[in-house]
Amino acid sequence: MASRRVSEEEPKKSRRPPGTTPEARENQMIALAVDAAEKQLRDGTASSQVITHYLKLASPRETLERERLAKENLLVDAKIESMATQGELKELYVEAMAAMRRYSGIEAAEGSD
């Protein structure tokens, strides 16, 4: 049998199965869109919107915005951790106060009434 010849103009396409989760499927669609935009940019057929999008991504302002968002995420994580720690400290204080009451005999005197 003769094998089919693939011309240089016809790139070999690897087809992946669709993602099993909505997030995986969305990531596949994003990858396809980026590939299509790259092809358009290389061919010189990209629309002004595509060109502007990638120019904005390369701007120093966009870089600073991404850094700011990353730091805000770190701040939110720190706040969440701080709240969890405060809850644990409150529990420790309650336990310590109860232990001191037992040690000083306050609870025993109150319970005997």
C-alpha positions in Angstrom: 0.0 0.0 0.0 1.2 3.5 -0.8 1.3 5.9 2.1 -0.3 9.3 1.8 2.1 12.1 1.3 1.7 15.1 3.5 2.6 18.4 1.8 4.7 21.0 3.7 1.7 23.3 3.6 -0.6 20.8 5.3 0.6 20.6 8.9 0.1 17.4 10.8 -2.7 17.9 13.2 -2.7 15.9 16.5 -6.3 15.5 17.8 -6.7 15.2 21.5 -9.8 13.7 23.1 -12.1 16.3 24.7 -11.4 17.2 28.3 -13.2 15.2 30.9 -14.0 18.2 33.1 -15.4 21.6 32.1 -12.1 23.2 33.2 -10.0 20.9 31.0 -12.3 21.5 28.0 -12.1 25.3 28.5 -8.3 25.0 28.6 -8.3 23.1 25.3 -10.5 25.8 23.7 -8.1 28.5 25.0 -5.1 26.6 23.6 -6.9 26.3 20.2 -7.7 30.0 20.2 -4.2 31.0 21.0 -2.9 28.7 18.3 -5.3 30.2 15.8 -4.2 33.7 16.8 -0.5 32.7 16.4 -1.2 31.3 13.0 -3.0 34.6 12.0 -0.1 36.7 13.3 2.4 34.6 11.4 0.4 34.7 8.2 -0.3 38.4 8.4 -4.0 37.9 8.5 -4.6 38.8 12.2 -7.3 41.4 12.9 -6.5 44.6 14.6 -8.2 43.3 17.8 -5.9 40.3 17.9 -2.8 42.4 17.4 -4.0 44.9 20.0 -4.7 42.1 22.5 -1.2 40.8 22.3 0.4 44.2 22.3 -1.5 45.0 25.5 -0.2 41.7 27.1 3.3 42.9 26.3 2.9 46.3 27.9 4.6 47.2 31.3 1.2 48.2 32.6 -0.1 44.7 32.1 2.9 43.3 33.8 2.3 45.5 36.8 -1.3 44.7 36.9 -0.6 40.9 37.0 1.9 41.5 39.8 -0.7 43.5 41.7 -3.3 40.7 41.3 -0.8 38.1 42.4 0.1 40.1 45.5 -3.6 40.7 46.3 -4.1 36.9 46.1 -1.3 36.4 48.6 -2.9 39.0 50.9 -6.2 37.3 50.8 -4.5 34.0 51.6 -2.7 35.6 54.5 -6.0 37.0 55.8 -7.7 33.6 55.6 -4.7 32.0 57.5 -4.8 34.8 60.1 -8.6 34.2 60.7 -8.0 30.5 61.1 -5.1 31.2 63.6 -7.3 33.6 65.6 -9.9 30.9 65.9 -7.3 28.5 67.2 -5.9 31.0 69.6 -9.4 31.7 71.0 -9.9 28.0 71.6 -6.5 27.9 73.4 -7.5 30.9 75.6 -10.8 29.3 76.5 -9.1 26.0 77.4 -6.4 27.8 79.5 -9.0 29.8 81.4 -11.0 26.6 82.2 -7.8 24.9 83.4 -6.9 27.9 85.6 -10.4 27.8 87.1 -10.1 24.1 87.8 -6.7 24.6 89.3 -7.8 27.5 91.6 -10.9 25.6 92.7 -13.4 28.1 91.4 -15.4 25.5 89.3 -15.4 23.1 92.2 -16.9 25.7 94.6 -19.5 26.8 92.0 -20.5 23.2 91.3 -21.1 22.3 95.0 -24.0 24.8 95.4 
